[in-house]
Structure formats: C-alpha cells, structure tokens
Amino acid sequence: MKLVWRLKIVLRRCLLVVLAGLLFAGGVVYSAPNQEERLKALHRQSVLQEQDKELVEELLTLHVKTAAAQKQQKQLQEELPAVRRSLAESQVDLAAARARYGEKIERLGRWLNLLYRYGPVTYLEVLLEAADFSDFIVRAEMLSVVISSEINLLEEIMSLAGQIRGLVDFLAEKEGDLVFKE
C-alpha cells in the first residue's frame, strides 16, 4: 500500500516537471527575444529533462521492487497451507508423545509406590532367600526381567521427554514461520 502511494507521488512529480518544462519552454524560450535568456531557458529545460529522467528511473526501480514483492508474497501464500498442515501434524505428534509420556510416568509412579509401601528390597536379599537352586535360578531370572523393565521404562521416559522438547521447539519455529508468512 505504501509502495503504491509512493508510485503515485512519483508519477505526479514527473507530470508536474514535464508540464512545467513545456509551459516554461513555450512561454519563455519562444517569447524571449534575447539570446542570453534563450540559453538560460534551454539550460533550465535540460535540467528539467534530467530531473524527469531521474524520476522515470526511480519509478521503474519502484515498479521492479513492487513486482518482486508481489512475487514473493504470492510464493509465501502458496507455502502457507503446507506450513499449516505441518504445524497441525506436529501438534498431533506432540499430543501423542505427551500421552505416552503420561502413561510411562504413571507406570513409574506405581513402581515407586510399591517400593515405598513394601520397603526397599535389595536384589541380593531376593536371591539369598531362595529355598533351593531351582528357586535361585527362577528368582535370578525374575530379577533380570524386573531390572531390564525398569531400565527400559526410564529410557523410554527420557526419550519421550527429549522428543517432546524437540516437538515443542519445532512447533514454536513453525508458528513463527506461519506468523511471518501471514
């Protein structure tokens, strides 16, 4: 809008300069009987023509800039739906990751609650309380399963937390792009 207004001003100036040049040339150059006055009038006319050229160049430059800005605006408007889709997909991914994170935290909470209720039991205690060798083997295998389950749970929680942080950062970036493109 500002650019269009500026173009109108430049066009008006060009027209004023040309009209002033024509009036001046028509009134002074031809009515001036004196050679010196004719030279001054010709000099003024050449100055006005130079100003006219400068204004035309500025007008052309503004026109080129306007065309480039319109092209960029069109390109950004074409990219806008894709950015919005990507943003919506990322929001869905973020909601799913938060749900999985909540489930894992709840599972960890249940485990910690059991540890709190029944007191900390060392793995060595569990193994040493075995009645015989086969009971020892079963207990060792069960402990192995419990330990790997705990490790996997903690790794999943850390992974989901990192994934959520990444998605939040990505969403913030995409929202910034969306604001810029609108």
C-alpha positions, -999 to +999 in steps of 0.1 A: +000+000+000+028+023+009+046+015-023+015+023-045+012+056-027+048+064-034+045+054-070+015+079-073+036+107-058+065+100-082+041+099-112+026+133-101+061+148-098+070+135-133+039+151-147+045+184-129+081+185-142+070+178-177+042+203-177+064+229-161+090+222-187+065+226-215+050+257-201+084+272-194+097+263-228+066+275-246+064+308-227+100+318-221+120+303-249+099+314-278+089+347-263+124+357-252+140+380-278+173+379-260+199+352-268+210+350-232+175+344-220+171+317-245+203+300-233+190+302-197+157+287-207+174+259-226+196+252-196+165+251-174+148+228-198+178+204-198+178+205-160+141+196-160+147+168-185+174+154-163+150+155-133+124+139-155+149+111-164+157+106-127+121+104-117+114+079-145+143+058-133+131+059-098+096+050-110+110+020-129+130+009-099+099+011-077+080-008-102+106-036-103+106-037-065+068-039-064+068-068-088+094-086-068+075-081-036+043-093-052+061-124-065+075-131-030+040-125-014+024-150-039+051-176-031+046-172+006+009-175+002+014-208-017+036-221+010+012-212+038-011-243+035+018-267+036+032-249+067-002-251+084-005-288+076+029-294+090+020-275+121-012-295+126+007-328+122+033-317+147+006-307+172-009-342+168+025-358+173+031-337+204-002-347+219+005-384+213+040-380+228+026-363+258+000-391+263+027-418+261+049-398+285+020-396+309+015-433+307+051-440+314+053-416+343+022-433+358+038-467+355+069-454+371+048-439+399+031-473+405+065-489+408+078-463+432+046-466+452+052-503+456+088-497+467+075-472+492+048-495+506+068-526+510+102-510+516+133-512+496+143-548+489+178-554+477+184-578+448+208-597+469+181-603+495+158-618+469+185-641+456+197-652+491+161-661+503+159-688+477+149-722+491+169-743+467+190-739+435+160-740+411+142-713+431+175-693+430+176-696+391+139-685+389+145-656+412+176-645+393+157-646+360+128-627+375+152-601+388+168-598+354+133-592+339+124-566+365+157-547+362+155-546+324+119-535+326+129-506+350+158-496+327+136-497+296+109-476+314+135-450+324+150-449+289+115-445+274+107-417+297+139-398+289+134-404+252+098-392+253+109-361+273+135-353+246+110-359+218+085-336+235+111-309+239+121-313+202+084-311+191+078-280+212+108-263+197+097-273+162+062-261+168+075-227+181+096-224+150+068-233+127+044-209+144+070-182+139+072-191+102+035-190+100+032-156+116+060-143+092+042-157+061+008-144+071 
